[in-house]
Amino acid sequence: MQEQEYKIENIKSFELADIFDCGQCFRWNKQDDGSYTGVFKENVMNVQKNGDTVIFKGICNGDIKEIVQDYFDLNRNYEEIKEMLEPLGIHVVFMSGGMKQSEKNKVLKEISEGIADVIIGTHSVISEKVEFKNLGITIVDEEHKFGVLQRECLKKKANEGVHNISMSATPIPRSLAQTIYGDTVDVYTIESMPKGRMPIKTATVHETNSMFNFMKEEIEHGHQCYMVCPLIENSNSGDDKKPYSVEEVLKMAEGYFCNTDTKIGCITGKMKDEEKEEIKQKFKNNEYQILIATTIIEVGINVPNATVICIMNAERFGLAGLHQLRGRVGRNSLQSYCILYSEDKDNPRLDVMCKTSNGFEIAEEDLKLRGTGDIIGIKQSGEDESIGLMLKYPKLYKAMREYIMANKLY
């Protein structure tokens, strides 16, 4: 166990209170000397403020690795974390599948030799080619986007065990079941919203005209809107209820807003990375008032001026995906709205979305609808016989668990 101390002089970029609020999931404990220690299994960080100097004392077993799945999110996390940590002498690198081989080889060398202190990447960091000198902690962002085996691969890369943190606004049913019925996962919940934020109002609509009318009102107030579609192009299937595509919704929006100054942009996973970045930046600069997209915008895009997100064929999305998409709006003090368009007038998932904005409550409903999955296997949903028995005989389960723990039969 090695302790290192870092200092930032005359810090202006963030408030200490923000760190403590965001760190509620790590249980910030105030010490006698006025410092705070963040606890997650072991002490992972100590923060002390003296005048305009902030001292960080990091304690961990080695390298820190954060995994995010989306390319947008990767770049955003890398730039933000690098800006915060590089002045402290902490070397941050990132990996993605689209890197040039020469760049990738350089990063692989820095990771294997322990030169890299923090590694940020997508699934590429799980590959066999990545060898860590001394991996101390892994942080998996958007946990619901990863498979069980992918997360287990990280643990195998550590020489003597590794601390693991998984983050998700809506935990998958299997993870939620582990937290409720198992002893292997500790849960830390950030209850408070960022200062000044308002809960997002969510409603279902069954025809497009009222949806466009509402979007028009928000745009006239100077705000922006997202429209999310399950498909990129029109489907040739003979399905009468075929889902809306980006291509089709673009034509509909252009027809509705043809006599206005509203500018409309589109973004999909088929585009080149440079093109996606350009469109994303134009939307951020309010050069586009409407951005029509696939679920590529689910994470990694932050436009505080966007107050409306319309999700087309919402019944085709899972609860975790819907909740993540809803999180694209409501990112400042403005009242924001999530419109779920669906021809399905009786859908339990959509009812849940309209009823609550609490991610953990949504995850609990997801658990009821999809099942727990296999806690000791790799299935992330579906029924588990052992969990069924726990639910059927809760008193017996509680008594057996207390007996096992008391007699250390584990």
C-alpha positions as CSV (number, residue, x, y, z in Angstrom):
1,M,0.0,0.0,0.0
2,Q,1.6,3.3,-1.1
3,E,0.6,6.8,-0.2
4,Q,1.2,9.8,-2.5
5,E,0.5,13.5,-1.9
6,Y,-0.5,16.0,-4.5
7,K,-1.2,19.7,-4.3
8,I,-3.1,22.2,-6.4
9,E,-2.2,25.9,-5.7
10,N,-4.8,28.6,-6.0
11,I,-7.5,26.3,-7.1
12,K,-10.4,27.9,-9.0
13,S,-11.8,25.2,-11.3
14,F,-14.0,23.5,-8.8
15,E,-15.4,23.9,-5.3
16,L,-14.5,21.5,-2.5
17,A,-18.2,21.2,-1.6
18,D,-18.9,19.9,-5.1
19,I,-16.4,17.1,-4.5
20,F,-18.0,16.2,-1.2
21,D,-21.5,16.2,-2.8
22,C,-20.4,14.0,-5.7
23,G,-18.6,11.8,-3.3
24,Q,-21.5,10.8,-1.1
25,C,-21.3,7.4,-2.6
26,F,-17.8,7.1,-1.0
27,R,-18.9,8.1,2.5
28,W,-16.9,11.3,3.2
29,N,-15.7,11.2,6.9
30,K,-14.5,14.4,8.5
31,Q,-11.2,14.0,10.5
32,D,-10.0,15.8,13.6
33,D,-7.5,17.8,11.5
34,G,-10.3,19.2,9.3
35,S,-9.6,16.9,6.4
36,Y,-12.1,14.5,4.8
37,T,-11.5,10.8,3.9
38,G,-13.5,9.1,1.2
39,V,-14.1,5.4,2.0
40,F,-14.8,2.6,-0.4
41,K,-13.6,-0.7,1.2
42,E,-10.2,1.0,1.8
43,N,-9.4,4.7,2.0
44,V,-9.1,5.9,-1.6
45,M,-8.7,9.6,-1.2
46,N,-8.0,12.2,1.5
47,V,-8.7,15.9,0.8
48,Q,-7.6,18.8,2.8
49,K,-8.0,22.5,2.1
50,N,-5.5,25.1,3.5
51,G,-6.3,28.6,2.2
52,D,-6.3,28.3,-1.6
53,T,-4.3,25.0,-1.6
54,V,-6.0,21.7,-1.9
55,I,-4.0,18.6,-0.9
56,F,-4.9,15.2,-2.3
57,K,-3.6,12.1,-0.6
58,G,-4.4,9.0,-2.7
59,I,-4.1,5.6,-1.2
60,C,-4.5,2.5,-3.5
61,N,-2.6,-0.5,-4.6
62,G,-1.6,0.8,-8.0
63,D,-3.0,1.9,-11.3
64,I,-6.6,3.2,-11.6
65,K,-8.6,2.3,-14.6
66,E,-12.0,3.7,-15.7
67,I,-14.0,2.0,-18.4
68,V,-16.6,3.8,-20.4
69,Q,-18.3,2.3,-23.5
70,D,-19.2,5.2,-25.7
71,Y,-16.7,7.1,-27.8
72,F,-18.2,10.5,-26.9
73,D,-18.1,9.6,-23.2
74,L,-14.5,8.3,-23.6
75,N,-13.2,11.6,-24.9
76,R,-15.2,13.7,-22.4
77,N,-14.0,11.7,-19.4
78,Y,-10.4,11.7,-20.7
79,E,-10.3,15.5,-21.2
80,E,-12.0,16.3,-17.9
81,I,-9.9,13.9,-15.8
82,K,-6.7,14.8,-17.5
83,E,-7.3,18.5,-16.9
84,M,-7.9,17.8,-13.2
85,L,-5.1,15.3,-12.6
86,E,-2.2,16.2,-14.9
87,P,-1.3,19.3,-12.8
88,L,-0.9,17.0,-9.9
89,G,1.7,14.9,-11.7
90,I,-0.7,12.1,-12.4
91,H,-0.2,10.7,-15.9
92,V,-3.5,9.9,-17.6
93,V,-3.8,7.9,-20.9
94,F,-6.7,6.6,-22.9
95,M,-7.3,3.7,-25.2
96,S,-9.9,3.1,-27.9
97,G,-10.3,0.6,-30.7
98,G,-10.0,3.3,-33.4
99,M,-6.5,4.4,-32.4
100,K,-3.5,4.1,-34.8
101,Q,-1.4,1.1,-34.0
102,S,1.7,3.2,-33.2
103,E,-0.3,5.3,-30.7
104,K,-1.8,2.1,-29.2
105,N,1.6,0.5,-28.8
106,K,2.9,3.6,-26.9
107,V,-0.1,3.5,-24.5
108,L,0.3,-0.3,-24.0
109,K,4.0,0.2,-23.1
110,E,3.2,3.0,-20.6
111,I,0.5,0.8,-19.0
112,S,2.7,-2.3,-18.7
113,E,5.7,-0.4,-17.3
114,G,3.5,1.5,-14.8
115,I,4.2,4.9,-16.3
116,A,0.4,5.4,-16.8
117,D,-1.3,6.1,-13.5
118,V,-4.9,6.4,-14.8
119,I,-6.1,4.5,-17.8
120,I,-9.4,5.5,-19.5
121,G,-10.8,3.5,-22.3
122,T,-13.6,1.5,-23.9
123,H,-13.8,-2.3,-24.1
124,S,-10.3,-2.2,-25.6
125,V,-8.7,-2.1,-22.1
126,I,-10.1,-5.6,-21.4
127,S,-8.2,-7.2,-24.3
128,E,-5.4,-9.8,-23.7
129,K,-2.8,-7.4,-25.0
130,V,-3.3,-5.0,-22.1
131,E,-1.0,-5.9,-19.2
132,F,-1.0,-3.9,-16.0
133,K,2.0,-3.6,-13.8
134,N,0.0,-3.1,-10.6
135,L,-3.8,-2.6,-11.1
136,G,-5.3,-1.2,-7.9
137,I,-8.9,-0.2,-8.7
138,T,-11.3,-0.5,-11.6
139,I,-14.2,1.9,-12.2
140,V,-16.9,0.7,-14.7
141,D,-19.1,3.5,-15.9
142,E,-22.6,2.7,-17.3
143,E,-22.4,-0.8,-15.8
144,H,-25.6,-1.9,-17.6
145,K,-23.8,-1.7,-20.9
146,F,-21.3,-4.4,-20.0
147,G,-21.6,-8.2,-19.8
148,V,-20.8,-10.3,-16.7
149,L,-17.8,-11.9,-18.3
150,Q,-16.4,-8.5,-19.5
151,R,-16.5,-7.2,-15.9
152,E,-14.9,-10.4,-14.6
153,C,-12.0,-10.0,-17.0
154,L,-10.9,-6.9,-15.1
155,K,-10.6,-8.8,-11.8
156,K,-8.4,-11.4,-13.5
157,K,-5.9,-8.8,-14.6
158,A,-5.1,-7.9,-11.0
159,N,-2.2,-9.7,-9.3
160,E,-3.5,-9.7,-5.7
161,G,-7.1,-8.7,-6.0
162,V,-8.5,-5.3,-7.1
163,H,-11.1,-2.9,-5.8
164,N,-14.1,-2.6,-8.1
165,I,-16.6,0.3,-8.4
166,S,-19.5,-0.1,-10.8
167,M,-21.6,3.0,-11.6
168,S,-25.0,3.2,-13.2
169,A,-28.1,5.3,-12.9
170,T,-30.1,2.1,-13.4
171,P,-28.4,-1.1,-12.2
172,I,-29.1,-4.2,-14.3
173,P,-31.5,-6.7,-12.5
174,R,-28.6,-9.1,-11.8
175,S,-26.5,-6.5,-10.0
176,L,-29.6,-5.2,-8.1
177,A,-30.4,-8.7,-6.9
178,Q,-26.8,-9.2,-5.8
179,T,-27.0,-6.0,-3.6
180,I,-30.3,-7.2,-2.1
181,Y,-29.6,-10.8,-1.5
182,G,-25.8,-11.2,-1.6
183,D,-22.9,-10.1,0.6
184,T,-20.4,-9.4,-2.3
185,V,-21.6,-5.9,-3.2
186,D,-21.9,-2.7,-1.2
187,V,-24.2,0.0,-2.4
188,Y,-23.6,3.7,-2.1
189,T,-26.3,5.9,-3.5
190,I,-26.1,9.6,-4.5
191,E,-29.5,10.8,-3.5
192,S,-29.2,14.6,-4.1
193,M,-29.5,16.3,-7.5
194,P,-26.9,18.9,-8.5
195,K,-27.7,22.3,-7.1
196,G,-30.4,24.1,-9.0
197,R,-31.7,21.1,-11.0
198,M,-35.4,20.4,-11.4
199,P,-37.0,17.0,-11.8
200,I,-37.7,16.1,-15.5
201,K,-41.4,15.9,-16.4
202,T,-42.2,12.8,-18.3
203,A,-45.3,12.0,-20.4
204,T,-46.4,9.6,-23.1
205,V,-48.0,10.8,-26.4
206,H,-49.7,8.8,-29.1
207,E,-49.6,11.2,-32.0
208,T,-46.8,13.3,-33.4
209,N,-48.6,16.7,-33.9
210,S,-48.9,17.5,-30.2
211,M,-45.2,16.5,-29.8
212,F,-44.0,18.9,-32.5
213,N,-46.3,21.7,-31.1
214,F,-44.6,21.4,-27.7
215,M,-41.1,21.3,-29.3
216,K,-42.0,24.5,-31.2
217,E,-42.9,26.3,-28.0
218,E,-39.7,25.4,-26.3
219,I,-37.6,26.4,-29.4
220,E,-39.4,29.8,-29.4
221,H,-38.2,30.2,-25.8
222,G,-34.6,29.8,-27.1
223,H,-34.3,26.1,-26.0
224,Q,-33.3,23.0,-28.0
225,C,-34.6,19.5,-28.5
226,Y,-33.4,15.9,-29.1
227,M,-35.4,13.4,-31.0
228,V,-34.2,9.7,-30.6
229,C,-35.2,6.9,-33.1
230,P,-34.6,3.2,-32.9
231,L,-33.5,2.9,-36.6
232,I,-31.2,4.9,-38.9
233,E,-32.9,4.2,-42.1
234,N,-36.5,3.1,-43.1
235,S,-37.1,-0.6,-42.7
236,N,-38.3,-2.6,-45.7
237,S,-40.2,-5.1,-43.5
238,G,-43.9,-5.6,-44.0
239,D,-44.6,-4.8,-40.4
240,D,-47.5,-2.3,-40.1
241,K,-46.1,-1.0,-36.9
242,K,-42.5,-0.5,-38.2
243,P,-40.5,1.8,-36.0
244,Y,-39.5,5.3,-36.9
245,S,-36.1,5.9,-38.4
246,V,-33.8,9.0,-38.3
247,E,-34.4,9.3,-42.0
248,E,-38.2,9.4,-41.6
249,V,-38.3,11.6,-38.6
250,L,-36.0,14.1,-40.3
251,K,-38.5,14.4,-43.2
252,M,-41.4,14.9,-40.7
253,A,-39.5,17.5,-38.7
254,E,-38.4,19.4,-41.8
255,G,-42.0,19.4,-43.0
256,Y,-43.4,20.8,-39.7
257,F,-40.7,23.5,-39.2
258,C,-40.4,24.4,-42.9
259,N,-41.7,28.0,-42.4
260,T,-39.5,28.7,-39.4
261,D,-35.8,29.4,-38.8
262,T,-35.3,26.1,-36.9
263,K,-32.2,24.3,-38.0
264,I,-32.2,20.5,-37.8
265,G,-29.1,18.2,-37.5
266,C,-28.8,14.4,-37.5
267,I,-26.2,12.1,-35.9
268,T,-25.9,8.3,-36.1
269,G,-23.3,5.6,-35.5
270,K,-22.6,5.2,-39.2
271,M,-21.0,8.6,-39.4
272,K,-17.2,9.1,-39.1
273,D,-16.0,10.3,-35.7
274,E,-14.9,13.7,-37.1
275,E,-18.4,14.3,-38.6
276,K,-20.1,13.2,-35.3
277,E,-17.9,15.6,-33.3
278,E,-18.7,18.5,-35.7
279,I,-22.5,17.9,-35.5
280,K,-22.3,17.5,-31.7
281,Q,-20.4,20.8,-31.4
282,K,-22.8,22.6,-33.7
283,F,-25.7,21.5,-31.5
284,K,-23.8,22.6,-28.4
285,N,-23.4,26.0,-30.0
286,N,-27.1,26.2,-30.8
287,E,-26.5,26.2,-34.5
288,Y,-29.0,23.3,-34.6
289,Q,-32.1,23.7,-32.5
290,I,-33.1,20.0,-33.1
291,L,-30.8,17.0,-33.0
292,I,-32.3,13.8,-34.4
293,A,-30.2,10.8,-33.4
294,T,-30.1,7.1,-32.5
295,T,-29.1,6.0,-29.0
296,I,-25.6,7.1,-29.8
297,I,-26.4,10.2,-27.7
298,E,-27.4,8.1,-24.6
299,V,-24.1,9.1,-22.9
300,G,-21.3,11.5,-23.4
301,I,-23.2,14.6,-24.7
302,N,-23.9,17.6,-22.5
303,V,-26.0,20.5,-23.8
304,P,-27.6,22.4,-20.8
305,N,-29.8,24.4,-23.2
306,A,-31.6,21.3,-24.4
307,T,-34.9,21.0,-22.5
308,V,-36.9,18.4,-24.5
309,I,-36.1,14.9,-25.5
310,C,-38.6,13.0,-27.6
311,I,-38.1,9.2,-27.8
312,M,-39.8,7.6,-30.8
313,N,-41.3,4.1,-30.4
314,A,-40.4,4.3,-26.7
315,E,-41.9,0.8,-26.1
316,R,-38.9,-0.7,-28.0
317,F,-36.4,0.6,-25.4
318,G,-35.5,-0.9,-22.1
319,L,-36.0,0.9,-18.8
320,A,-32.2,1.5,-18.4
321,G,-31.9,3.0,-21.9
322,L,-35.0,5.2,-21.5
323,H,-33.7,6.6,-18.2
324,Q,-30.2,7.2,-19.6
325,L,-31.7,9.0,-22.6
326,R,-33.9,11.1,-20.4
327,G,-30.8,12.3,-18.6
328,R,-29.7,14.2,-21.7
329,V,-32.0,17.0,-20.6
330,G,-32.5,18.7,-17.3
331,R,-28.8,19.6,-17.1
332,N,-29.3,23.1,-15.7
333,S,-31.9,25.1,-13.8
334,L,-34.4,25.1,-16.7
335,Q,-37.5,22.9,-16.5
336,S,-37.0,20.0,-18.9
337,Y,-39.3,17.4,-20.4
338,C,-39.1,13.8,-21.7
339,I,-41.8,12.9,-24.3
340,L,-42.3,9.1,-24.9
341,Y,-44.0,8.6,-28.2
342,S,-45.7,5.2,-28.5
343,E,-48.7,3.8,-30.2
344,D,-48.8,1.3,-27.4
345,K,-51.3,2.7,-24.9
346,D,-50.7,0.1,-22.2
347,N,-47.0,-0.4,-21.5
348,P,-45.8,-1.1,-17.9
349,R,-42.3,0.2,-18.7
350,L,-43.5,3.6,-19.9
351,D,-45.8,3.8,-16.9
352,V,-42.8,3.4,-14.7
353,M,-40.9,6.1,-16.5
354,C,-43.8,8.6,-16.0
355,K,-44.2,7.7,-12.4
356,T,-40.6,8.2,-11.2
357,S,-37.2,9.7,-12.1
358,N,-35.4,7.8,-9.4
359,G,-32.9,5.4,-11.1
360,F,-32.9,2.9,-8.2
361,E,-36.7,2.7,-8.2
362,I,-36.7,2.2,-12.0
363,A,-34.1,-0.6,-11.5
364,E,-36.3,-2.3,-8.9
365,E,-39.3,-2.2,-11.4
366,D,-36.9,-3.6,-14.0
367,L,-36.1,-6.4,-11.6
368,K,-39.8,-7.2,-11.2
369,L,-40.4,-7.1,-15.0
370,R,-37.3,-8.9,-16.2
371,G,-36.3,-11.2,-13.3
372,T,-33.1,-11.3,-11.4
373,G,-30.9,-13.2,-13.8
374,D,-28.4,-15.9,-12.6
375,I,-26.5,-14.5,-9.6
376,I,-23.9,-17.2,-9.7
377,G,-23.8,-17.4,-13.5
378,I,-23.7,-14.9,-16.4
379,K,-27.4,-14.3,-17.3
380,Q,-28.3,-10.7,-16.5
381,S,-32.1,-11.2,-16.6
382,G,-34.7,-14.0,-16.4
383,E,-35.9,-16.0,-13.4
384,D,-33.6,-17.6,-10.8
385,E,-35.1,-20.5,-8.8
386,S,-33.1,-19.7,-5.7
387,I,-34.2,-16.0,-5.7
388,G,-37.7,-17.2,-6.1
389,L,-37.4,-19.3,-3.0
390,M,-35.9,-16.3,-1.1
391,L,-38.9,-14.2,-2.1
392,K,-41.4,-16.9,-1.2
393,Y,-39.9,-17.7,2.2
394,P,-38.3,-14.4,3.4
395,K,-38.3,-15.3,7.1
396,L,-36.6,-18.7,6.5
397,Y,-34.0,-17.0,4.2
398,K,-33.3,-14.4,6.9
399,A,-32.9,-17.0,9.6
400,M,-30.6,-19.1,7.4
401,R,-28.5,-16.1,6.5
402,E,-28.1,-15.0,10.1
403,Y,-27.1,-18.6,11.1
404,I,-24.5,-18.8,8.3
405,M,-23.0,-15.4,9.2
406,A,-23.0,-16.1,12.9
407,N,-21.2,-19.5,12.5
408,K,-18.9,-18.2,9.6
409,L,-20.1,-20.9,7.3
410,Y,-19.0,-19.1,4.2
